[in-house]
Amino acid sequence: MHLIAYLKTGPTAQHTGGWRHPESTLDDILDASRYEHIARVLEAAKFDGCFFADLFGLYDIHDGSYDAYVRGGGQISFLDPTVVLPVMAAATRHLGVGATLSTSFHSAYHLARWLASLDVMSKGRVAWNVVTSATDLEARNAGLDELPPRELRYDRADEVLEACFALWNGWEEGAFVLDKTAGVFADPTKVHYANYHGRWIKTRGPLSIPRSPQGHPVIMQAGSSDRGREFAARWAEVIFTIQRGPEEMREFYQDIKTRMQARGRAPSECNILPNISVVLGETESIARERAAYLDSLISPELNRATTSSGLGADITKLKEGVTLASLQGNQGMKGSEDVLKQTMKAKGLSFAEVAVQRGRGGELVGTASMVADRLQEIFETGVCDGFVLSPVNFPGMFEQFCRSVVPELQRRGLFRTDYTGLTLRENLRS
């Protein structure tokens, strides 16, 4: 199986109370040492890589304010991940590092240049988590009044990817000659214009950044809508998905792989990795006590704010006669809405109850052996290619998982004991 870590340059990932745990570190959020440390921990455990979830702004959808997020320590990016990634790459040799960047707000040339530079410097270990963005607040930070409709955002994203690939492919392998005697630094016949012209995107090129060892960054994606799945089937090499249970995972997995085949892509070209979190203990009872303690740290108000952010709608305005769709407009992440509906159906809870309990009881809880059992069961049923691991508390959960669960998975022959590839793409396909 493949393992990728979900990270934030802030106090909180998806468990809204995790930052309040006594073992969570907070004073190093703005320090390079925090990110160097977690990179080394993940590489020692042979993780494929890690990526930073990101937002082009600060959530203020809930009750029209960022109060709940700032006071409650929500999923905030206090640093631009593209600045953190080089620090992590320099501290490691094999670990893949990924950034979330939106196709809705950046030009194709800027994206291709940023990512190619990182990929070259890391010797082929960069991933791009491609998003089209899901909130009007991000659009306003980019000088727009609101987001375009989801369909148009993905149409633009297709063009951005086409343009980026044209730019990345503008440098052939072996372009550098470095012949001091002949006075030839590089071969201009191996550098080409992109000359890309689409409906929204135009770029001439050529890119000034040479080809990286893996050719171009690994493409990640997380779209769950029908249009998002089509985009993923065309481009994605890794899909980060949030599903409530194995049946939902199976439906998603089979749908994506079928769409890939219809596009002429081999299913093995893309790893589908559902999100998981774990709470570990020396015994099951200790693990359950720890999980209960973590849940006691959750702020119901921050949970509601997080639900509002994921849905792209202020849930404080939901009342009789007002629909969620009317509040969303063009905003919202389909995956968040799907999981909410799945939980309501499975547990018989109301919308308000799920909004408050978000993240509560969603972890795999038990000893290292019990968690490995569950991961093996899910993996071997063929509903995924591995997992994205999201921390409940940082860095403790990753340290515990890498110290206890990874060796158990390795003992069972389910996870690598060493890296076999030189680039992130090679390790993802091994």
C-alpha positions as CSV (number, residue, x, y, z in Angstrom):
1,M,0.0,0.0,0.0
2,H,1.0,3.6,-0.4
3,L,1.0,6.2,2.4
4,I,0.9,10.0,2.2
5,A,0.6,12.4,5.1
6,Y,-1.9,15.3,5.1
7,L,-0.3,18.4,6.6
8,K,-1.2,22.0,7.4
9,T,1.0,25.0,8.2
10,G,-1.2,25.7,11.1
11,P,-2.4,24.1,14.4
12,T,-5.2,21.9,13.1
13,A,-5.8,19.3,10.4
14,Q,-9.2,17.7,10.3
15,H,-9.7,17.0,14.0
16,T,-10.7,20.4,15.4
17,G,-9.6,19.7,19.0
18,G,-6.2,18.1,18.3
19,W,-4.2,21.3,18.8
20,R,-5.3,21.4,22.4
21,H,-3.8,18.1,23.3
22,P,-1.0,18.5,25.8
23,E,1.5,16.8,23.5
24,S,0.7,19.0,20.4
25,T,3.4,21.5,19.6
26,L,2.3,25.0,18.9
27,D,5.3,27.3,19.4
28,D,7.1,26.0,16.3
29,I,4.3,26.5,13.7
30,L,6.4,29.4,12.1
31,D,9.7,27.6,12.5
32,A,11.5,25.6,9.8
33,S,12.4,23.0,12.4
34,R,8.8,21.8,12.7
35,Y,8.7,20.9,9.0
36,E,12.2,19.5,8.9
37,H,11.3,17.2,11.8
38,I,8.1,15.8,10.4
39,A,9.8,15.3,7.0
40,R,12.5,13.2,8.6
41,V,9.9,11.2,10.6
42,L,7.9,10.4,7.5
43,E,11.0,9.5,5.4
44,A,12.4,7.2,8.1
45,A,9.0,5.3,8.0
46,K,9.3,5.2,4.1
47,F,6.1,7.2,3.4
48,D,5.6,8.0,-0.3
49,G,5.2,11.6,0.6
50,C,3.2,14.4,2.2
51,F,1.2,17.3,1.0
52,F,-0.1,20.5,2.4
53,A,-3.8,21.3,2.2
54,D,-4.1,25.0,1.7
55,L,-6.6,27.9,1.3
56,F,-6.0,31.2,-0.5
57,G,-7.3,33.2,2.4
58,L,-8.9,32.8,5.8
59,Y,-12.3,31.1,6.2
60,D,-15.0,33.6,7.2
61,I,-18.1,31.9,5.8
62,H,-19.6,30.9,9.2
63,D,-21.6,33.7,10.6
64,G,-19.9,36.1,8.2
65,S,-16.7,36.1,10.4
66,Y,-13.3,34.5,10.8
67,D,-13.8,34.7,14.6
68,A,-14.5,30.9,15.2
69,Y,-11.4,29.9,13.1
70,V,-9.0,32.4,14.6
71,R,-10.2,31.9,18.2
72,G,-10.7,28.1,17.9
73,G,-7.5,27.3,16.0
74,G,-9.1,26.0,12.8
75,Q,-7.5,24.8,9.6
76,I,-5.5,28.0,8.9
77,S,-2.4,28.2,6.7
78,F,0.0,30.5,8.6
79,L,2.7,29.9,5.9
80,D,2.6,29.5,2.2
81,P,3.4,25.8,1.6
82,T,5.5,26.6,-1.4
83,V,8.0,28.3,0.9
84,V,8.0,25.3,3.3
85,L,8.5,22.6,0.7
86,P,12.1,23.4,-0.1
87,V,12.9,23.3,3.6
88,M,11.5,19.8,3.8
89,A,13.1,18.6,0.6
90,A,16.5,19.8,1.8
91,A,16.1,17.8,5.0
92,T,15.3,14.5,3.1
93,R,16.4,12.5,0.1
94,H,13.4,10.4,-0.9
95,L,10.2,11.8,0.6
96,G,7.7,13.3,-1.9
97,V,6.5,16.8,-1.0
98,G,3.3,18.4,-2.4
99,A,1.6,21.8,-2.5
100,T,-2.0,22.7,-3.1
101,L,-2.3,25.4,-5.8
102,S,-5.5,26.6,-7.5
103,T,-5.9,26.7,-11.3
104,S,-8.6,29.5,-10.8
105,F,-6.2,32.2,-9.6
106,H,-2.8,31.6,-11.0
107,S,-1.5,31.8,-14.5
108,A,-0.3,28.6,-16.1
109,Y,3.2,30.0,-16.6
110,H,3.5,31.0,-12.9
111,L,2.3,27.5,-11.8
112,A,4.6,25.7,-14.2
113,R,7.6,27.8,-13.2
114,W,7.0,27.5,-9.4
115,L,6.4,23.7,-9.6
116,A,9.2,22.9,-12.1
117,S,11.7,24.8,-9.9
118,L,10.7,22.8,-6.9
119,D,10.8,19.6,-8.8
120,V,14.3,20.3,-10.2
121,M,15.6,21.3,-6.8
122,S,14.2,18.2,-5.1
123,K,15.4,15.9,-7.9
124,G,11.9,14.9,-8.9
125,R,10.0,14.7,-5.7
126,V,7.2,17.3,-6.1
127,A,3.5,16.8,-6.3
128,W,0.9,19.3,-7.2
129,N,-2.5,18.9,-5.5
130,V,-4.6,20.6,-8.2
131,V,-7.7,22.4,-6.9
132,T,-10.2,24.7,-8.6
133,S,-11.1,26.4,-5.3
134,A,-14.4,26.3,-3.6
135,T,-15.1,29.6,-1.9
136,D,-15.8,33.2,-3.0
137,L,-13.5,34.5,-0.3
138,E,-10.6,33.1,-2.3
139,A,-11.9,34.6,-5.5
140,R,-12.1,38.0,-3.8
141,N,-8.5,37.7,-2.6
142,A,-7.6,37.1,-6.3
143,G,-9.5,40.2,-7.5
144,L,-12.7,38.5,-8.6
145,D,-16.2,39.1,-7.3
146,E,-17.1,35.4,-7.0
147,L,-16.2,32.0,-8.3
148,P,-17.3,30.9,-11.7
149,P,-19.6,27.9,-11.9
150,R,-18.0,24.5,-11.0
151,E,-18.2,23.3,-14.6
152,L,-16.4,26.3,-15.9
153,R,-13.7,26.1,-13.2
154,Y,-12.9,22.6,-14.3
155,D,-12.9,23.6,-18.0
156,R,-10.3,26.3,-17.1
157,A,-8.4,23.8,-15.0
158,D,-8.1,21.5,-18.1
159,E,-6.6,24.3,-20.0
160,V,-4.2,25.2,-17.2
161,L,-2.9,21.6,-17.1
162,E,-2.6,21.4,-20.9
163,A,-0.6,24.6,-20.8
164,C,1.6,23.5,-18.0
165,F,2.4,20.3,-19.7
166,A,3.2,22.1,-22.9
167,L,5.6,24.3,-20.9
168,W,7.2,21.4,-19.0
169,N,7.7,19.4,-22.2
170,G,9.4,22.4,-23.8
171,W,12.7,21.2,-22.5
172,E,14.0,17.9,-23.7
173,E,16.3,15.6,-21.7
174,G,20.0,16.3,-22.2
175,A,19.5,20.0,-23.1
176,F,22.5,21.0,-20.9
177,V,25.8,20.6,-22.7
178,L,28.1,22.5,-20.3
179,D,31.0,22.5,-22.7
180,K,33.4,25.2,-21.6
181,T,35.9,24.5,-24.4
182,A,33.4,24.8,-27.2
183,G,31.5,27.6,-25.5
184,V,28.2,25.7,-25.5
185,F,26.2,25.9,-22.3
186,A,22.9,24.3,-23.6
187,D,21.5,23.0,-26.9
188,P,18.8,25.5,-28.1
189,T,17.4,22.8,-30.5
190,K,16.2,21.0,-27.4
191,V,14.2,24.0,-26.1
192,H,10.8,24.7,-27.6
193,Y,8.0,27.2,-27.4
194,A,4.7,26.1,-25.9
195,N,2.5,28.3,-28.0
196,Y,-0.6,27.3,-26.1
197,H,-3.9,29.0,-27.0
198,G,-7.2,28.1,-25.2
199,R,-10.4,29.8,-24.4
200,W,-9.1,31.1,-21.0
201,I,-5.4,30.3,-21.0
202,K,-2.6,31.5,-23.4
203,T,1.1,31.1,-22.9
204,R,3.9,31.4,-25.3
205,G,6.9,30.0,-23.4
206,P,9.4,28.5,-23.5
207,L,9.7,27.9,-19.8
208,S,13.1,29.0,-18.4
209,I,13.2,26.0,-16.1
210,P,14.9,22.8,-17.5
211,R,13.3,19.3,-17.3
212,S,13.2,17.6,-13.9
213,P,14.3,14.0,-13.3
214,Q,10.7,12.9,-13.3
215,G,9.7,15.1,-16.2
216,H,7.0,17.0,-14.4
217,P,5.4,17.1,-10.9
218,V,3.1,14.3,-9.9
219,I,-0.6,15.4,-10.3
220,M,-2.8,15.0,-7.2
221,Q,-6.5,15.8,-7.2
222,A,-9.5,15.5,-4.8
223,G,-12.6,16.3,-6.8
224,S,-15.8,14.3,-6.0
225,S,-18.4,15.8,-8.3
226,D,-19.1,14.2,-11.6
227,R,-17.0,16.9,-13.4
228,G,-14.3,16.5,-10.8
229,R,-14.1,12.8,-11.3
230,E,-13.8,13.3,-15.1
231,F,-10.9,15.7,-14.4
232,A,-9.3,13.2,-12.1
233,A,-9.7,10.4,-14.6
234,R,-7.8,12.5,-17.2
235,W,-5.0,13.9,-15.1
236,A,-4.6,12.5,-11.6
237,E,-1.8,10.2,-10.5
238,V,-2.9,10.3,-6.9
239,I,-6.5,11.0,-5.7
240,F,-7.1,12.1,-2.1
241,T,-10.7,11.2,-1.2
242,I,-12.8,11.4,1.9
243,Q,-15.3,8.5,2.1
244,R,-17.2,7.4,5.2
245,G,-16.9,3.6,4.7
246,P,-15.7,0.7,2.5
247,E,-18.9,0.7,0.3
248,E,-18.5,4.4,-0.5
249,M,-14.8,3.8,-1.1
250,R,-15.6,0.9,-3.5
251,E,-18.1,2.9,-5.5
252,F,-15.6,5.8,-5.9
253,Y,-12.7,3.5,-6.7
254,Q,-14.5,1.5,-9.4
255,D,-16.0,4.7,-10.9
256,I,-12.6,6.4,-11.2
257,K,-10.8,3.3,-12.6
258,T,-13.6,2.8,-15.2
259,R,-13.4,6.5,-16.3
260,M,-9.6,6.1,-16.6
261,Q,-10.0,3.1,-18.9
262,A,-12.5,5.0,-21.0
263,R,-9.8,7.6,-21.5
264,G,-7.2,5.1,-22.5
265,R,-5.4,5.3,-19.2
266,A,-4.3,2.2,-17.3
267,P,-5.9,2.0,-13.8
268,S,-2.4,1.5,-12.3
269,E,-1.5,5.0,-13.4
270,C,-3.4,6.5,-10.5
271,N,-3.4,5.6,-6.7
272,I,-6.7,6.3,-4.9
273,L,-6.0,7.0,-1.3
274,P,-8.9,7.6,1.2
275,N,-8.4,9.8,4.2
276,I,-7.8,8.1,7.6
277,S,-6.9,9.2,11.1
278,V,-5.8,7.0,14.0
279,V,-5.7,7.0,17.8
280,L,-3.3,4.4,19.2
281,G,-2.8,2.9,22.6
282,E,-0.9,0.1,24.3
283,T,-4.3,-1.6,24.8
284,E,-7.7,-1.1,23.2
285,S,-9.1,0.4,26.4
286,I,-6.2,2.9,26.6
287,A,-6.7,3.9,22.9
288,R,-10.4,4.4,23.5
289,E,-9.7,6.6,26.5
290,R,-7.3,8.7,24.4
291,A,-9.9,9.0,21.7
292,A,-12.6,10.1,24.2
293,Y,-10.2,12.7,25.6
294,L,-9.3,14.1,22.2
295,D,-13.0,14.4,21.4
296,S,-13.6,16.3,24.7
297,L,-11.3,19.0,23.3
298,I,-13.5,19.6,20.3
299,S,-15.2,23.0,20.0
300,P,-18.7,22.6,18.8
301,E,-18.6,26.2,17.3
302,L,-15.4,25.5,15.4
303,N,-17.0,22.2,14.2
304,R,-20.0,24.2,12.8
305,A,-17.6,26.7,11.3
306,T,-15.6,23.9,9.6
307,T,-18.8,22.4,8.3
308,S,-19.8,25.8,6.8
309,S,-16.4,26.1,5.2
310,G,-16.6,22.7,3.6
311,L,-20.1,23.2,2.3
312,G,-19.4,26.7,1.2
313,A,-22.5,27.9,3.0
314,D,-23.2,29.6,6.3
315,I,-25.1,26.9,8.1
316,T,-26.3,29.5,10.7
317,K,-28.7,30.7,8.0
318,L,-30.3,27.3,7.4
319,K,-33.9,27.4,8.4
320,E,-37.3,26.4,7.1
321,G,-37.7,27.4,3.5
322,V,-33.9,28.0,3.0
323,T,-32.1,25.3,1.1
324,L,-28.4,24.5,1.3
325,A,-28.1,24.9,-2.4
326,S,-29.5,28.4,-2.3
327,L,-26.8,29.4,0.3
328,Q,-24.0,27.7,-1.6
329,G,-24.3,29.3,-5.0
330,N,-21.1,28.2,-6.8
331,Q,-19.3,27.4,-3.6
332,G,-18.6,24.2,-1.6
333,M,-16.7,20.9,-1.9
334,K,-18.8,18.0,-3.2
335,G,-16.7,15.6,-1.1
336,S,-17.6,17.4,2.1
337,E,-21.3,17.3,1.3
338,D,-21.2,13.6,0.3
339,V,-19.6,12.6,3.6
340,L,-22.1,14.7,5.6
341,K,-25.0,13.0,3.8
342,Q,-23.4,9.5,4.2
343,T,-23.0,10.1,8.0
344,M,-26.5,11.3,8.4
345,K,-27.9,8.2,6.7
346,A,-25.6,5.7,8.4
347,K,-26.1,7.1,11.9
348,G,-29.6,8.4,11.6
349,L,-28.5,11.9,12.6
350,S,-29.9,15.3,11.7
351,F,-27.9,17.9,9.8
352,A,-27.4,19.9,12.9
353,E,-26.2,16.9,14.9
354,V,-23.6,16.0,12.2
355,A,-22.4,19.6,12.0
356,V,-21.6,19.6,15.7
357,Q,-20.1,16.1,15.8
358,R,-17.9,16.6,12.7
359,G,-14.7,14.6,13.2
360,R,-15.9,12.9,16.4
361,G,-15.5,9.1,16.3
362,G,-14.2,9.0,12.8
363,E,-10.7,7.6,13.7
364,L,-9.4,4.1,13.7
365,V,-8.9,3.4,17.4
366,G,-6.9,0.6,18.9
367,T,-3.5,-1.0,19.3
368,A,-1.0,-0.9,16.5
369,S,-1.9,-4.4,15.6
370,M,-5.6,-3.6,15.6
371,V,-5.1,-0.6,13.4
372,A,-2.9,-2.6,11.0
373,D,-5.6,-5.3,10.9
374,R,-8.2,-2.7,9.8
375,L,-5.9,-1.1,7.2
376,Q,-5.1,-4.5,5.8
377,E,-8.8,-5.4,5.6
378,I,-9.7,-2.3,3.8
379,F,-6.7,-2.4,1.4
380,E,-7.1,-6.1,0.5
381,T,-10.8,-5.7,-0.3
382,G,-9.6,-3.7,-3.3
383,V,-11.3,-0.4,-2.5
384,C,-8.1,1.7,-2.4
385,D,-4.4,1.7,-3.2
386,G,-3.3,3.0,0.2
387,F,-4.2,5.9,2.5
388,V,-3.7,9.6,3.3
389,L,-3.0,9.9,7.0
390,S,-4.4,13.0,8.7
391,P,-3.2,13.8,12.2
392,V,-5.5,14.1,15.2
393,N,-2.6,15.7,17.2
394,F,0.7,16.9,15.8
395,P,3.3,15.6,15.6
396,G,2.5,12.8,18.1
397,M,0.1,10.8,16.0
398,F,2.5,10.6,13.1
399,E,5.3,9.7,15.4
400,Q,3.2,6.9,17.0
401,F,2.0,5.6,13.7
402,C,5.5,5.5,12.2
403,R,7.0,3.9,15.3
404,S,4.3,1.2,15.8
405,V,1.9,0.7,12.9
406,V,4.4,1.0,10.0
407,P,6.6,-1.8,11.3
408,E,3.6,-4.0,11.7
409,L,2.5,-3.3,8.1
410,Q,6.1,-4.0,6.9
411,R,6.1,-7.3,8.9
412,R,3.0,-8.4,7.0
413,G,4.5,-7.5,3.6
414,L,2.0,-4.7,3.1
415,F,4.4,-1.8,3.0
416,R,7.9,-1.1,1.7
417,T,10.9,-1.5,3.9
418,D,13.0,0.8,1.7
419,Y,12.6,3.2,-1.2
420,T,13.1,1.6,-4.6
421,G,12.7,4.6,-6.8
422,L,14.6,7.9,-7.2
423,T,11.6,10.1,-7.9
424,L,8.2,10.4,-6.3
425,R,6.5,9.0,-9.4
426,E,8.7,5.9,-9.4
427,N,7.9,5.2,-5.7
428,L,4.2,5.7,-6.3
429,R,4.3,3.1,-9.2
430,S,6.4,0.5,-7.4
